[in-house]
Amino acid sequence: MRTLTIALAAVLLAACASNEVANKPAELTPVDSTEVKFKRAWSKDVGAGTAGKFAELVPLVVDTRVFAADAKGRVRAFDTGAGATLWTQSTDYRFVAGPGLGDGQILLGTLDGEVIALDAVTGEEHWRSVVDAEVLAAPIEGNGRVIARTVDGRVFGLDAGNGEREWEFNRSAPALTLRGMSDPLVRGSNTIIGLDTGHVVSLDTRTGEVDWEQLIREPTGRSELERIVDVDAQLLLDDGRLFTASYGGELVVLSAVTGREIWRRNLRSYSGMAVNGDQLYVTDAAGTVWALDVITGAAVWDQTALGYRGLTQPVWYRGNLIVGDYEGYLHVLSPADGRIVGRARPSRDAIRAAPRIEGERLYVLATDGTLAALEVVPVEP
């Protein structure tokens, strides 16, 4: 199995290399009229960042604290005000996902198939649970359970107090998938998961029993590459509606209660979405940012100037959309027509994790381990 995984990874990497030649990242042009500018409130070095590997390491902001980890086992907590270090924990774990939010603890996944719970106040380890396969989505706690996903298609419910395994859900992953997965989404007593099989499933958080399951995209095509249908775009919940997207080419809106389909649109995405008012914003696999009518899915506008720049999930910040890219830039888009109205570069390395918003600040973590807190400053006429 390990040999097969390595071989498939090599095939996918070769295909990606071929696509990069055909789909060259768009060259940036100056912003015509800058309407949004940022200043750096503070910046900190978390450590090794992703250490040159693909990892789902993200900043986690909780009240007045922001947490971040690197791929070599270092975790740090900072005060959001001035960026003062609250604690640093150095471990031997190879973190690839998290931190995720728990009750009084932060949760991380490792390359070696472990879920780690650390005290949010002191950084001390609460427990470690072995799940036997890489945990590539940020674990999250809900209803007394920590929900963890592994790359082989399994979902685990762990006791939040001691990490003991309470239940396991299994949907075997296809032979070839994208490297990455959406985080579990806790809604009430249920946890919603996007699967590499092209399905979305809602599980009882306490027992792991299936409440409902819905097909987003059925695999089609002759080759394994053509049949990739991972639901890797981060799930989005708004007003009882669940927004999902598959790399196979479907964006589908479901009832979060029943899983019933509301509408769908042909659109391929692996990053994620944002919603505000009557518009849904989504980054597609080609780097186009779309604004869609939230009721019908009809296109309102699209922005193609950032094509193939490895854009993050868009986030809504102070009346505008923000996306990060593979060169460490943040781009500000007008929600009215998609115009680029601002740009900043908090790091020279890629921004893969969607920025986090807390109050008036934007928190960005780059793959080199740079954690920056940014604020908007007035633009002079």
C-alpha positions, 0 to 999 in steps of 0.5 A, spaced: 500 500 500 505 504 501 508 503 494 502 504 491 501 511 494 508 513 493 507 511 485 500 515 485 503 521 488 509 521 483 503 520 477 499 526 480 506 530 481 508 529 474 501 531 472 501 537 476 508 539 473 505 538 466 499 543 468 503 548 471 507 549 464 500 549 460 497 554 466 502 559 467 500 563 474 498 570 472 503 576 472 500 581 477 499 588 474 499 594 478 492 596 482 489 601 478 485 605 484 487 603 491 482 603 496 484 599 501 491 599 504 494 595 510 499 596 516 502 591 520 500 591 527 506 585 528 509 579 525 512 573 529 516 567 527 512 561 529 518 556 526 519 552 520 512 553 517 511 547 513 518 545 512 517 545 505 512 540 505 504 540 504 501 541 510 494 544 513 497 548 518 493 554 520 492 560 525 487 559 530 484 565 534 480 565 540 478 571 544 485 575 545 490 569 543 492 566 537 495 560 536 500 557 530 504 551 529 510 548 525 511 542 521 517 540 526 513 540 532 513 547 535 507 550 537 506 558 540 501 562 543 501 570 542 497 575 545 493 578 539 494 585 542 501 586 541 503 579 539 507 578 546 509 571 546 504 567 551 507 560 551 512 556 546 511 548 546 517 544 543 515 537 541 517 531 537 511 531 533 510 532 525 504 537 525 501 537 518 494 540 521 491 545 525 490 547 530 483 546 531 479 549 537 477 545 543 474 546 550 480 549 553 485 546 549 487 546 542 488 540 537 493 538 532 494 532 527 500 529 525 504 526 519 504 519 523 497 518 525 496 522 531 491 527 534 495 531 540 491 536 545 495 541 548 492 546 554 490 552 551 493 556 557 499 553 558 501 549 552 502 542 556 500 536 553 493 533 555 493 527 551 495 523 545 491 519 541 494 514 535 489 513 529 494 510 524 494 514 518 496 521 517 491 527 520 491 532 514 484 536 517 484 540 523 481 536 529 475 539 532 471 538 538 464 538 539 459 535 544 464 532 548 468 528 542 474 530 538 473 529 531 479 527 527 479 525 519 485 521 516 487 521 509 485 513 508 478 515 508 476 514 516 473 519 521 474 518 528 470 520 534 475 521 540 473 522 548 475 530 549 477 529 556 482 523 554 483 522 547 480 514 547 477 512 541 469 512 542 467 511 534 470 510 527 466 511 521 470 509 514 469 510 507 475 508 503 478 513 499 479 512 492 486 510 489 488 517 487 486 523 491 488 530 492 493 532 497 488 536 502 481 535 505 476 540 508 475 540 516 470 537 519 464 542 520 460 541 527 453 543 527 449 542 533 449 535 535 452 533 528 458 533 524 458 534 517 464 531 513 466 532 505 469 526 503 474 524 497 468 519 494 465 525 492 459 525 498 458 529 504 455 526 510 452 528 516 454 524 523 452 524 530 457 527 533 456 522 540 456 516 536 458 516 529 452 514 526 450 517 519 444 522 519 444 523 512 449 522 506 448 526 499 452 525 493 455 531 490 459 529 484 460 522 481 466 519 479 467 519 471 472 518 466 477 513 464 483 515 468 484 516 475 486 523 474 479 524 471 475 521 476 478 525 482 472 528 485 474 530 492 470 535 496 476 538 499 473 545 499 472 548 506 464 547 507 460 553 509 454 553 513 449 559 512 442 560 515 441 553 514 444 552 508 450 548 507 455 550 501 459 544 498 464 544 492 467 538 489 474 538 485 470 534 480 466 540 478 460 541 482 458 546 487 452 544 491 448 547 496 444 543 501 439 543 507 444 542 513 438 539 516 436 534 511 441 534 506 436 535 501 439 539 494 437 546 493 441 548 487 447 546 484 452 549 479 458 546 474 464 549 478 470 546 480 474 548 487 478 545 492 479 551 496 473 554 499 467 559 499 465 565 503 458 568 503 455 575 505 448 577 504 445 575 497 452 573 494 456 567 495 464 568 493 468 562 491 475 561 488 475 555 483 481 551 481 483 555 475 484 561 480 478 565 478 474 568 483 466 568 482 460 572 485 454 568 485 447 569 487 446 565 493 439 563 492 439 561 484 447 560 483 447 565 477 453 568 476 454 576 478 461 577 476 468 573 475 475 576 476 480 572 472 486 576 473 489 572 479 489 565 474 493 559 477 496 563 483 494 558 488 488 562 491 486 561 498 479 561 500 476 568 500 474 571 506 470 577 508 473 583 511 471 590 513 466 590 506 471 587 502 474 580 499 481 577 501 484 572 498 492 570 499 496 567 493 502 562 492 507 568 492 505 571 499 500 576 496 494 578 499 489 581 494 483 585 496 477 585 491 470 589 491 464 585 492 460 589 487 464 588 481 470 584 483 475 589 481 482 589 485 482 595 490 488 593 494 494 589 495 499 587 501 505 582 501 506 580 509 510 574 507 515 572 501 512 565 501 506 562 499 499 563 503 495 557 503 491 558 509 485 562 509 486 569 513 483 569 520 479 575 522 478 577 529 475 584 530 479 589 526 485 585 524 486 580 519 491 574 521 495 571 516 500 565 516 505 563 511 508 557 509 515 560 512 512 560 519 511 568 518 505 570 522 502 577 521 497 581 524 494 586 519 490 592 520 486 597 514 489 604 514 486 610 511 487 611 504 489 618 502 485 621 496 
